[in-house]
Amino acid sequence: MRKPIEIGKLIFKTKKDALGFFKQILNAYEFGESISSQDFEYLNELIKVQSDSEELIGCGLQGIRIAKLKYNTKGFELVKNDKTTQLISYTKRINPPRTDITKFREACRQAIQEDLRNVKLSYFDNYSKKGKAKCQETGELLKYDELNVDHRQPNTFSVIVDRFVELKNIDFKNIDYLTIDGGPNELADKKLKEDFRQYHKDKANLRIVKKTLNLGRSFQARVNRQKKDLTI
């Protein structure tokens, strides 16, 4: 049975359905027009489906608008807090190239899912009131499913993986993967999986933040942990 495509809270039966949904958003606007807050949320979740999302977002997003490409075609353009812009392809986000580093990052992310979940649960156990807890950046009281665990820069998830690869001198050709119940790839080597979990635990500075928030971090150059950072 074909596995549904999940993008945030959206669930599509097929990739064709997912592509059609975002194409419809793209075609609903004129060139240069900024998309609505609701459509921004959908695009924000689409950005997050790949492990390079934190690098793509960078210093944070002001919004997303419709760019004019070759032959008068439309594309989504990220407008960042530092006034720079960057084009993204919704088709490539849904159909990403499966490079060796992409597969390895996905498996590493899968290795820490339980750790991240426990951080979020612990935060809610300690700080929630009436089913809501504060976003650590905006101070907004939000429900559990409205918040995400975020890696504070400069130690983004991708940076942690890349440093781990260098430290362990990993040859991607020698990495074996498991797929459990049709889910994401997992590292077959239990020791390598545990080594990454421990390395991530040592390096990650985490925050609980609003899902739609793309942080313009004034502190992003600092490596040392801060008081309100969360750890595993």
Secondary structure, 3 states (H helix, E strand, C coil): CCCCEEECCEEECCHHHHHHHHHHHHHCCCCCCECCHHHHHHHHHHHCCCCCHHHHHCCCEEEEEEEECHHHCEEEEEEECCCCEEEECHHHHHCCCCCHHHHHHHHHHHHCHHHHHHHHHHHHHHHCECCEEECCCCCCEEEHHHEEEEECCCCCHHHHHHHHHHHHCCCHHHCCEEECCCCCEEECCHHHHHHHHHHHHHHCCEEEEECCCCCCCCCCCCCCCCCCCECC
